[in-house]
Amino acid sequence: MIKTKLTLTALILLIGTTQLMADPNSNRKCCEPQPMGGIESLEQNTVYPLLDRQEGNEGNVILNFHVDKNGIVSNIRVARSGGTMFDKSAISAVMNTQWSPAMQNGYPVAVNFELPFEYRAK
């Protein structure tokens, strides 16, 4: 299948910081969860829907999801739909990618994220 070039305006945007309490004025170490293998692994799991590609259809999808302290993804929901097939492709990419958890002060923590996907026929 044809893979899409996944263009992310920001790899991952933190939308729920209630569990990740990083004080901007402190020296505490904090990092967001990441796809294991980097953005390339997420791109490899993202498939441009064949019919949409053939017809030149394009779309933007924004997903919200939860990554727990073990890197398990759950509660995926479409915050902005790019069309049914694009939505399914983005959800599948997130579900089929392994994630490392967010870290705060050296400990894994659960967080909620917003992740944009952009599908462009090129």
N, C-alpha and C positions, 0 to 999 in steps of 0.2 A: 504494500500500500504506500501511497505517497505521503511522506511526512511533511508537516508544515514547518516553516520557520517560525518559531514561537518568539514573538516580540513582546517583551514584558516592559511596561513603562517603569515598573519597579518590581524586582523579583518577588518580593513578598512584602506586603504592607501590614503592619500590625494594626488590627482593628479593635481588639479587646485587650486592654492592658491591666485589667483588674487582677490578674494572676501574676503578671510580670511587672513588679513594682520597682522599676529602675529610677533612681533619683538622678536627674541630669547633672547635679552638682557633686556627685560622689565619684569615687574611683572604682566602684563595684563593676565587676566584669559581667557583661550581659550579651547574649547573642540570640538571634532569631533561629527558629528551626530551618533546616536546609534540606533540599532533596539530596539523598546520598548519591554521590557521583556527580554532584553539581547540576547546573541548569541543563547540561547536555543530557542527563538521564531523564529529566522532565520532557525535553524536546523529543527524545527518542520514543517516549510513550504518547506523544501527541500526534494524532493522525488527522490530516485534513480530509474531511468527508469527500469521498471520490465523486459523487454526483455534484456536490457543491463546487468542487474544484473544476470539473468538466464544464459546468455552466458559468463559471467565473464568479460565483457568489462569495461574498466576504462577510465577516462578522466579528463582533467583539463580545466576549463573555467575561463576566466577573463572577468568581466563585468565592463564597465564604465557607470556611471549614475550621475544624478544631484539630489541633495536634496535641496529643497528651504527652505526659512526661516520658513515655516509652517510644515516642515517635509514631504512634498509631493515629491515623487520620479517621475522623468521624464527623457526623453532622454536616455533610457537604450540602450546600444549597446554592442555587443560582441567584445571585444578587442582581445581575443584568444579563438578560438573554440575548444571544446572538442568533437564535434559531435552534430548533430542536436538535439537529445533527451536530451543530457546533457545541451546544451545551453538553450533549452526551460525550463528545470527544474530549472536552475539557475535564469533565468529571472522571472519565476513564483514565486520563493521563494522571490526575492527582491520585486516584485510587491505586494505580499500578506502579507508582513511584514510591520507593521507600524513603522515609523521612527521618532525620535526626532531630531530637527534641530541642526546644529552646533551652538555653542555659542561663541561670542567674546565680551569681556568686559560686560558680562551680557545680551547681545542682540543676538537674533537669526540671523544667516547669511546663505546665500545660498553657497553651495560648490559643486564641482565635485569630485567623488570618483572612485577608482578602487578597485574591490572586487574579490579576487580569490576564486574559488570553486574547491575542489578536490574530485573526486568520485573514491573510491577504493572498489573493491569486496572483502569482508572478511567474 
